Structures are given as C-alpha cells and as structure tokens.
C-alpha cells in the first residue's frame, strides 16, 4: 500500500553531464561516455533504494532529453536538419530535429540501461518512454501527411521498445504525455488510441504521466497564465478512466489542481505528485503525508502511489535525493496510521 515511485528522471552526476540544466551536454564521448551512462544508471537505482523508494527507475541517466533520447536511434529523424518551432502550443520554442522519411528503429534504444537498472534493482522497476503525442509535438514534420499519422508511426516503434523492456524485466512501462495537458480536445480524438497502440500486448503495468512540466522558467511562467484553478485534468481524466492504461501519474504538490479531480479516475492506480519539482525547498515528511491524506479523501489508499510531480533532471542532485527521502518518509507516516 502507498508504494512510492518517481516520475522518471533524476539529475545526472557532474562527471556525466553538465549539472543544473535541461538538455545538459555530455562531459564525455565515445566508449567512456557509454560506460559512464551505465555506471550512472546503476548508481541512480541504488541511490533511490537507499532513499526508500519502492518502485525505482533508471533515472533517465543515459538520455540527454526524455524525448530525443528515444529519437536518437530512429531512422527517418534528421538531427542535422533542426528547425526552431513552438512546442506545447507555443509555450516555448526549441530547435527540434525533422522527420524526413519513414520511421524505423535502428536497434533497441534503451535495452542496455534497462538491463543495468534491472540488475541493480532489488525492487520493482519502472521505465519511461515518451508518449506519441508528446513526441510529435517536439519534432518538425516533412514526411507524414499530418501529426496524427506520424504519432501512430511512432506508437508502433514505442510498442517494439516497450515489449523488449518487458522481456528484460521492467515491471511498469510509463509513457510521458505532458502534451495531454495542452491539446485536451485531441486526447479523446486520437491521443489515447495512440497510447493503446504503444502499449498493445504488454502484460506488465502501463502508466501515463501527465504533468505541468519541469521546473524551468518557461513552464513556471506558463502556470501563471492558468488562473486560480488548473482544471485541464477534468477534461482528460474521464477518457483516461475508460482507457486500457493501468496507471495515471499527475501533479498535485504546490499546484492549483483541484484535488477532487482525481476522483474522476475511478478504476486506475493514481500516482499522486507529492513532491514539487519547481522548487528547491525540500518537503518535510509531514508535508508529503498531508498531500497523501488529502488524496485519500477522494481515492482509497490501495489505489494511490505517492510520486514526484514530474522529472527532476534539471535539479541539484542533493536536493533531488533529499526530496525522495522525504517522499518515502511521508508515505511511511501514512502507512503507519493505516496499520
């Protein structure tokens, strides 16, 4: 009950990548970089377990970015042909690679770090992949008829990857879809079906992560435009509740999300964000426990997994792991109250 987990990413050590920034450049190259990525993955898993996290992740240590890490091994994506485009409905601009031909994986993308994480983990292991809608929102398109066709092409590749991850021993495959909080009309039109295509045939648990983004300046500014209540989940949760995805990961801590909206997820395990990734202030265990108790007013404890709001890749490492310790300690408080 109240198994703790995290949205996915954690800061990388300074010997692997420049600290404190998103899209952090690697500090190594070639064979030393490959070795360092796997070492960092192993260290991340063991550190999470020392913090008391129940369902650990690879920390996304081998990826420069949660989307482009997957794209790096996909034919048809030209990283040399970058275009500056607005993403997340023009929330901010980024230099994005271009799809110039049919999409095909050159090889398994994340198998090596998944094996390293599985070997290091003594507990359940989650592995994250970008969701189809979010991928196509982070690319320029010069090949497919439209973004829907391109999204389903990516969903097929994601399914290949997810099935391999399951064979390696991953317990939960999570698809990250921050775009679901931006293009709410498209979620029921095609977004959920693209997720179903990506998750087809999996026997392990499946999750979708929908948040309000990393704790970076562009996201923080965007949140100030959303008013006193953030009700985006109200439009998507009823559709997700009817979906074949098992778990929904969302943002709650220090957010203006009306917590009663989680009651719309009547059949899902809910990963309740109890750690604010947009602040360097480390939550106390009691603050985490208070968020969990508030969620329990709307969901049974059996369907709650305390989690982080989002990934913590741009955060200082000591801060991120202190927050994970607080997450585990807060969940332990509530478990004791329920025993």
C-alpha distance (Angstrom), angle and dihedral (degrees) to the residues before:
residue distance angle dihedral
X1 . . .
X2 3.84 . .
X3 3.80 92.9 .
X4 3.79 108.5 -170.5
X5 3.78 123.7 -131.7
X6 3.79 140.7 154.8
X7 3.77 134.6 -120.5
X8 3.79 91.0 -112.4
X9 3.78 121.7 -97.1
X10 3.79 128.9 80.7
X11 3.81 131.0 -178.5
X12 3.78 116.4 -81.9
X13 3.81 122.5 -125.1
X14 3.81 115.0 -99.8
X15 3.81 91.1 -115.4
X16 3.82 88.1 63.3
X17 3.81 105.6 38.0
X18 3.77 141.4 -3.9
X19 3.81 106.4 -80.2
X20 3.77 127.5 -126.4
X21 3.80 100.4 26.3
X22 3.78 139.0 91.9
X23 3.83 115.3 -119.9
X24 3.81 85.8 24.7
X25 3.82 112.5 -166.0
X26 3.80 116.5 -120.4
X27 3.80 117.2 -107.3
X28 3.83 92.2 -149.8
X29 3.80 137.7 43.7
X30 3.79 140.3 -157.0
X31 3.80 121.0 3.3
X32 3.84 94.4 -9.6
X33 3.82 89.5 56.0
X34 3.80 92.1 50.0
X35 3.80 91.2 50.3
X36 3.79 92.7 45.5
X37 3.81 92.5 51.8
X38 3.80 91.5 56.3
X39 3.81 92.2 44.0
X40 3.81 90.3 51.5
X41 3.81 90.4 48.9
X42 3.79 91.5 53.7
X43 3.81 92.2 46.4
X44 3.79 91.6 48.4
X45 3.80 93.1 53.2
X46 3.80 94.2 48.3
X47 3.81 91.1 46.1
X48 3.81 91.1 52.9
X49 3.79 90.7 51.2
X50 3.81 90.8 49.5
X51 3.80 87.5 53.1
X52 3.81 88.8 56.1
X53 3.81 99.1 -109.0
X54 3.82 111.6 158.9
X55 3.82 100.7 -158.8
X56 3.79 108.6 35.7
X57 3.80 131.5 -168.4
X58 3.79 136.5 -152.5
X59 3.80 86.6 -104.8
X60 3.82 88.2 -126.8
X61 3.82 86.4 -94.4
X62 3.81 94.3 152.0
X63 3.81 95.0 52.3
X64 3.77 128.4 79.5
X65 3.81 90.2 -157.5
X66 3.80 132.3 8.4
X67 3.83 92.7 -120.0
X68 3.78 103.8 30.3
X69 3.79 92.1 46.4
X70 3.79 87.9 69.7
X71 3.80 94.3 40.9
X72 3.80 92.5 56.3
X73 3.82 91.0 82.7
X74 3.81 98.3 40.7
X75 3.80 121.4 105.2
X76 3.78 113.7 -139.0
X77 3.83 93.4 44.9
X78 3.80 112.7 103.5
X79 3.80 111.1 -157.7
X80 3.81 90.9 -178.9
X81 3.81 90.1 59.8
X82 3.79 100.5 65.3
X83 3.77 125.2 169.7
X84 3.78 128.1 -167.4
X85 3.78 105.7 -123.7
X86 3.77 137.6 163.6
X87 3.78 112.8 -106.5
X88 3.82 132.3 -167.3
X89 3.81 88.2 30.7
X90 3.81 91.5 -46.3
X91 3.82 94.6 -52.5
X92 3.79 86.0 140.4
X93 3.79 139.7 -13.3
X94 3.79 127.4 -113.6
X95 3.79 137.4 176.3
X96 3.80 100.9 -110.3
X97 3.80 132.1 -175.2
X98 3.78 119.9 -113.8
X99 3.80 131.0 -119.3
X100 3.80 104.0 -130.9
X101 3.81 103.6 163.8
X102 3.81 146.3 4.6
X103 3.79 113.2 -38.2
X104 3.80 120.0 -118.1
X105 3.80 134.0 154.8
X106 3.79 112.1 -117.6
X107 3.80 90.6 -155.3
X108 3.82 139.5 -27.8
X109 3.79 104.2 -52.4
X110 3.80 106.2 -156.3
X111 3.80 103.7 17.1
X112 3.80 96.2 110.8
X113 3.79 96.4 52.8
X114 3.81 90.2 41.2
X115 3.80 89.4 56.1
X116 3.80 90.8 47.0
X117 3.80 90.8 49.6
X118 3.81 92.7 46.3
X119 3.82 91.2 50.1
X120 3.81 91.6 50.3
X121 3.80 97.7 43.0
X122 3.79 122.1 87.5
X123 3.80 90.4 179.2
X124 3.79 136.3 52.2
X125 3.80 115.2 -52.8
X126 3.79 128.2 -142.8
X127 3.78 122.8 -165.3
X128 3.79 122.8 -166.1
X129 3.79 129.7 -145.3
X130 3.80 128.7 179.1
X131 3.79 114.2 -101.4
X132 3.81 120.9 -117.8
X133 3.81 96.5 -112.0
X134 3.78 92.5 49.4
X135 3.81 92.3 47.3
X136 3.80 93.8 54.8
X137 3.80 90.3 45.8
X138 3.83 87.9 58.9
X139 3.82 97.9 51.5
X140 3.77 140.9 67.1
X141 3.82 113.2 -125.0
X142 3.80 124.4 -142.5
X143 3.80 99.1 151.4
X144 3.80 117.0 41.0
X145 3.79 124.6 70.8
X146 3.80 91.8 -118.4
X147 3.78 142.0 -21.7
X148 3.81 93.0 -87.6
X149 3.80 92.8 59.1
X150 3.79 89.0 45.8
X151 3.81 92.0 48.5
X152 3.81 92.7 54.9
X153 3.82 89.9 47.8
X154 3.79 88.5 55.3
X155 3.81 91.0 44.2
X156 3.81 89.4 60.2
X157 3.82 90.6 53.0
X158 3.80 91.5 46.2
X159 3.78 89.0 53.0
X160 3.79 91.0 54.4
X161 3.79 89.6 51.2
X162 3.81 94.8 44.3
X163 3.81 92.8 51.6
X164 3.80 90.0 52.8
X165 3.81 91.2 48.8
X166 3.79 89.5 52.5
X167 3.81 90.1 52.5
X168 3.81 89.8 52.6
X169 3.80 89.0 57.2
X170 3.80 105.5 -95.4
X171 3.82 110.0 158.6
X172 3.82 98.3 -161.5
X173 3.80 128.8 28.0
X174 3.79 110.3 -162.3
X175 3.79 124.9 -165.6
X176 3.80 113.9 -152.8
X177 3.81 111.8 -139.6
X178 3.83 111.7 169.0
X179 3.82 85.3 153.0
X180 3.83 87.2 72.1
X181 3.81 87.2 74.0
X182 3.80 91.5 54.6
X183 3.80 107.7 38.4
X184 3.80 98.6 40.9
X185 3.82 95.5 159.3
X186 3.80 90.9 55.6
X187 3.82 94.7 51.3
X188 3.84 94.0 77.4
X189 3.82 92.8 31.7
X190 3.81 96.0 60.2
X191 3.81 112.3 -35.2
X192 3.79 96.9 88.7
X193 3.80 93.2 43.9
X194 3.80 89.1 52.3
X195 3.83 87.4 53.4
X196 3.80 89.8 50.2
X197 3.80 89.1 53.4
X198 3.80 90.9 50.5
X199 3.83 91.9 49.4
X200 3.81 97.9 40.0
X201 3.80 114.5 140.2
X202 3.81 96.9 4.7
X203 3.80 116.6 142.6
X204 3.81 95.1 -173.0
X205 3.80 120.8 83.9
X206 3.80 115.6 -76.4
X207 3.79 126.4 -152.1
X208 3.78 139.4 -178.0
X209 3.79 120.4 -150.1
X210 3.81 116.2 -150.6
X211 3.78 117.6 175.7
X212 3.78 143.6 143.6
X213 3.79 94.0 -101.1
X214 3.78 142.8 -101.0
X215 3.78 120.0 -38.8
X216 3.81 92.6 -96.0
X217 3.79 127.6 132.1
X218 3.82 96.2 -105.0
X219 3.80 92.5 54.1
X220 3.79 93.9 43.9
X221 3.81 90.1 52.5
X222 3.82 91.3 47.4
X223 3.79 91.4 53.4
X224 3.81 90.2 58.4
X225 3.82 88.0 63.0
X226 3.82 95.1 55.1
X227 3.80 97.7 79.3
X228 3.78 131.7 -132.5
X229 3.81 93.8 -45.1
X230 3.79 127.8 39.1
X231 3.79 103.6 -148.8
X232 3.80 101.8 164.9
X233 3.82 90.3 114.8
X234 3.79 89.9 59.7
X235 3.80 90.2 69.9
X236 3.79 98.2 45.7
X237 3.81 106.2 33.8
X238 3.83 96.8 73.0
X239 3.81 89.4 54.5
X240 3.79 92.6 44.9
X241 3.79 90.6 49.4
X242 3.81 88.2 61.3
X243 3.80 91.8 46.9
X244 3.80 128.4 99.4
X245 3.82 92.7 -117.8
X246 3.82 111.8 112.1
X247 3.80 103.3 -150.4
X248 3.80 138.6 31.5
X249 3.81 121.2 -156.2
X250 3.80 116.7 -158.7
X251 3.79 146.3 167.6
X252 3.82 119.5 -100.3
X253 3.83 112.6 139.7
X254 3.82 113.6 97.6
X255 3.80 88.7 -13.0
X256 3.79 129.3 127.6
X257 3.78 91.0 -127.8
X258 3.83 110.3 130.6
X259 3.77 99.4 -121.0
X260 3.79 93.2 -145.6
X261 3.82 87.4 73.2
X262 3.80 89.8 78.7
X263 3.81 87.6 70.4
X264 3.82 85.9 73.4
X265 3.82 86.3 72.8
X266 3.79 95.3 76.1
X267 3.81 98.1 160.7
X268 3.81 105.6 29.8
X269 3.76 137.7 89.6
X270 3.80 103.9 -115.4
X271 3.79 122.1 -145.8
X272 3.79 100.0 -150.3
X273 3.79 112.7 -153.4
X274 3.81 104.6 -130.4
X275 3.82 97.3 160.5
X276 3.80 121.8 72.2
X277 3.81 109.4 -137.9
X278 3.82 92.9 -173.6
X279 3.80 92.4 67.4
X280 3.80 131.9 61.5
X281 3.79 90.3 -150.7
X282 3.79 107.9 111.2
X283 3.77 112.6 -130.1
X284 3.78 118.9 -125.0
X285 3.80 117.3 -121.6
X286 3.79 88.4 -113.1
X287 3.82 91.5 55.4
X288 3.80 89.1 52.4
X289 3.80 90.1 47.5
X290 3.82 90.0 51.1
X291 3.81 91.1 55.0
X292 3.80 90.6 49.6
X293 3.81 91.9 48.7
X294 3.81 90.2 49.7
X295 3.81 90.1 52.5
X296 3.81 90.2 49.2
X297 3.81 89.0 63.9
X298 3.80 86.4 70.6
X299 3.83 104.3 27.1
X300 3.78 135.8 36.0
X301 3.80 112.7 -105.6
X302 3.82 89.4 -119.7
X303 3.82 89.1 69.3
X304 3.82 97.4 46.5
X305 3.79 127.1 93.6
X306 3.83 112.8 -178.7
X307 3.80 108.0 -132.4
X308 3.79 144.8 160.2
X309 3.81 118.6 -84.9
X310 3.80 92.3 -119.9
X311 3.78 141.4 -30.6
X312 3.80 119.9 -45.9
X313 3.81 100.7 -151.1
X314 3.86 96.4 127.8
X315 3.82 94.0 46.6
X316 3.82 128.0 99.5
X317 3.81 109.8 -92.9
X318 3.81 96.4 -126.4
X319 3.80 90.4 50.6
X320 3.80 93.6 48.5
X321 3.79 94.6 50.5
X322 3.81 92.0 44.0
X323 3.80 87.2 55.5
X324 3.82 90.3 51.0
X325 3.81 90.3 52.3
X326 3.79 89.2 51.5
X327 3.82 90.2 49.3
X328 3.80 91.7 53.7
X329 3.80 93.4 44.5
X330 3.80 92.8 48.6
X331 3.79 92.2 51.3
X332 3.80 89.5 48.9
X333 3.80 90.2 55.7
X334 3.79 92.1 55.3
X335 3.80 93.4 43.0
X336 3.80 89.0 55.2
X337 3.80 90.4 50.3
X338 3.80 89.8 53.1
X339 3.79 96.6 46.2
